[in-house]
């Protein structure tokens, strides 16, 4: 572990040193062993040769039992350093003669030995046995024992030399490796230094120096490449940062600027609103101030006219009528200007109600008959049979027709003015079409361009000749727009003009802007019209999107939708508005649809109101048991819902008519003027649909 | 002879309208402000009241509301006359309890019809 944490420099040195020392020790050691083994062989051979010589020399002495001669021969061994004992043994293994160095002990009997090699090692000593023969006769055995001193001295010396040699070469290896390790450790240490510098100072401009083309060199190259990339990114980042800072500054400035602008705008808005209020007040006052004297002028002149007529002063009559007509013209002008400013101020609301078209047309013709007669014009009227009742602002429809008809009368002389009314269906919506055509002076293509703009009569000379404010068509146009209708004109100068107005059979009342901004989000229709609750439908559903969709759909059908987000609110609103029909969801938090239904049916004032269940819960039996009129499963089939509601409206209005109150004719999707049987057929159809499950 | 109370602050209009009504055979009582109108309505018990709306001291809405909450005068039909031809005026008139509504300058024929209607209904 400690080794692993050593510096690379140490490691390299150590590795080199250990490797070389190990190799040296190993080779020296094997050399030593080899040398010692060979030396031992040499010693053995030498001792055996000695034994042969001595055996040969002592053979005679043995033959003649000459012990001193044999001992003398043996004593020659004194010169042989390693030999410690020597003995000559007779055939019966008894000691014959001996030699012993330094009082070494010699066995009196010949030790047993193996005869195959002639020598053996016994207790660290080499023992050699040699047969002493003379002329082929065995006389005895020579026994030599050497303590191998020469060998051990040599071994010790060699070991000493080896140690010194290893030490010296180890030191040398240390020296060489410490010099050479720099080749590897140097660049790595340099790389490390560079890295430390980079991380400490975050200075990415420093580069490591490449020394050699080896792996470390490549590592340094890679490191440098990485550094330059980081430096590049760093620079880019810094640039981006700078840019961001600049941009943030700009944005802050812009925001400040905008805030200022906003404040200014707000101020301007307040000023404008103030001005608008002032304008409205001024208009109201003006209209009052202008009308009051006019009231007197027209009134007195009418009165005088009557008196004059009665007294028979026909001369004054003409002048009085002139005063009257001038007064009425002025009044018309004031009314037009007032109407237009009301439209522009967004204060022109719609009073949508159901009315029969044919009587309205008759009434208009009766009113305009004098104007037509003035230029000897004839009026032809044709109202198609299928045109029955429509829902719209009757005052505005009347004014539209009045403007068109009076224009026709004004610009036609000895001609025919035709009024055509019919009904058609476009994209599932019913439209009532009014066509007013004349055979008068007509309109040129150029005049057509500005026809519906304010204060633009086709020609300035026309104003002189025919009078008028030039506001009539502008107002007509605005009224048609207000009711989401269309107006168009076709004309050929000199031959007459045809004005065509398309109005939806069921105009949807939109609250004037002022009321709309004040209204709350969830109250889809203003509750002000409590008198018209026969057109109000209460939607009770906790899902805002369902409330919204239902309200829109019902508005399209010409109903006022009032929405409640909870059961309690629903019951409260039901008491307040007494709707024609209630649509009720079942799954609602706190007070569920069943509870609401029970409460509605147990309240004598509300029990009469039909309830249509609109839910995902498939339990029609439960709904009908609790008193629901119909049961629809979500997603709702709108056509079926429309049929059901229509059925309830028809049922309700029939009761009203029977009761003798103001006659109200159902203005359903397909109003029928005459045939009662047909309308009852439609109810049958509706019931048929109700019976069918989704 | 049905009696009509005309509450109108403009002298000329008051004079003109009362003379024309008289010519049509009505007995006319006139008041020139709201308070006087209220007092006369209570003391004279007219068959019908023509009520201008912009009146000094007490405006037409207030007088109407007072008369319509009073048990003895609530049966008297009131026609509101206003120079403001705004939609809100019409709503206001019905809200205050007026039986009908007309804009000034009065178209006498039309007003006469309205008076006739209300008096006939009253008789029935």
Contacts between the chains, C-beta under 8 A, distances in Angstrom:
chain1	res1	chain2	res2	distance
A	284	B	84	5.2
A	284	B	86	6.9
A	287	B	83	5.9
A	287	B	84	6.7
A	287	B	85	6.8
A	288	B	54	6.4
A	288	B	83	3.8
A	288	B	84	6.5
A	288	B	104	8.0
A	291	B	83	4.6
A	291	B	104	5.1
A	291	B	105	5.2
A	292	B	10	5.3
A	292	B	13	6.5
A	292	B	83	6.5
A	292	B	104	7.0
A	292	B	105	8.0
A	293	B	12	7.6
A	294	B	105	5.0
A	295	B	10	7.6
A	295	B	12	8.0
A	295	B	13	5.1
A	295	B	16	7.5
A	295	B	104	5.2
A	295	B	105	3.6
A	295	B	106	6.4
A	296	B	10	7.5
A	296	B	12	4.0
A	296	B	13	5.6
A	296	B	16	5.7
A	298	B	105	5.5
A	299	B	13	7.0
A	299	B	16	4.0
A	299	B	17	6.5
A	299	B	20	6.6
A	299	B	105	7.0
A	299	B	106	6.9
A	299	B	108	6.9
A	300	B	12	7.8
A	300	B	16	5.3
A	302	B	20	7.5
A	302	B	108	6.1
A	303	B	16	6.5
A	303	B	19	6.3
A	303	B	20	5.4
A	303	B	23	7.2
A	306	B	23	7.1
A	331	B	105	6.0
A	335	B	85	7.1
A	338	B	85	6.2
A	342	B	86	7.0
A	347	B	86	6.8
A	347	B	87	7.2
A	348	B	87	7.3
A	349	B	87	4.6
A	351	B	87	7.1
A	351	B	90	8.0
A	512	B	87	7.3
A	528	B	91	7.1
